């Protein structure tokens, strides 16, 4: 869920609904992937874990998902963030087609 919540797609969907302040009603009404066992969901989890593991304090998180920990260059961070946003956008778009 952290990967989805940290994406530009989720941010955009929330901001289009919120007028003054955010509450859980808006979060509950925003589509998120329900299947966390497919390859796309696993890739989202891996990218989110990698972006969240900048040093040895996060070794346990990185190891649990199977990604390395350590600092990222700005280029690596931007590429991973772009890939995360693309994966979440594709997943959200497929959810929208199903619900329509």
N, C-alpha and C positions, 0 to 999 in steps of 0.2 A: 504494500500500500504506500510506503514511503516514496517509491519511484513514481507512482501515479500522482500522489499529492504534490510532489515537487516539480511536476511537469508544467510547461506553459499551457498545455491543453486544459488541464484541470483548473489552473489559475484563470484562464479565459472564461471557462464555463461558470465558475463561481462569480467572477466579476460581472458577467452579464446579468446575473440574477440579484445581486446584492445592491441595495440602494443606499442604506446608511450604515448598518452594522451587520456583521456576520453572525449567524447562529447555526446550530446543527441542522435545522430544517433544510437549509440550502445544501449542506454537505450530503445529507441523506437523499436529496432529490437529484444529485448529480450522478450520472452513470459512471460506474467503475467496473472493470472486468470482474466477473464472478469466478472464472476458471483460472486457478493459479497453478495448474499442472501441465500446461502446454508449453511449447518451446518459446513462444513470445513472452509469456509471463516469466519464465525462468531467465530469459535474457534481461528483462526489465529488472528483476531482482538482482542479477549479477552486476548490472551497471550501477544501480542505486547503491549496492554494497561497496563497489569500488570507489564511487564518488564520496562515500561516507567513511572511508578508511584511510585517512591521510598519514597515520603513523602507527607505531606499535601498540598504542592504547586500544586500537580497534582490531587487533589481530584475531581475536575470537570471532568477531562478526565476519571478517574476511574469510577466515578458515571455514566457517559454517556454510558459506555460500560457494566456496572454492575459487576465490579471487585473491590476487596479491594485495598487500597493503603497502602504503608508502605514498610519498608525494607524487603528484602528477604535474606535468608541465602544463602551461596554459593551453597549448594546442591539444594535448590529450584530454584535458577537462572539457574544452569546448566541443571536441569530437564526440566524447561520451554523452555530454548533455544533449547534443543535437540528435544522436542516435536514440537516446531515451525519449525525447520529445516525439520523434518520428514513430517509434514503437507504440507509445501511448496514443498518439493521434490515429494510427491505423486500427488499434484495438477499439478506441472510442467510436470511430467511424463505422466499424462493423457492428458495434452495439446499436448505434443509431439506425442502421439498416434493418436490424432484427426487430427493433421496437416500432418501426414505422409501418 
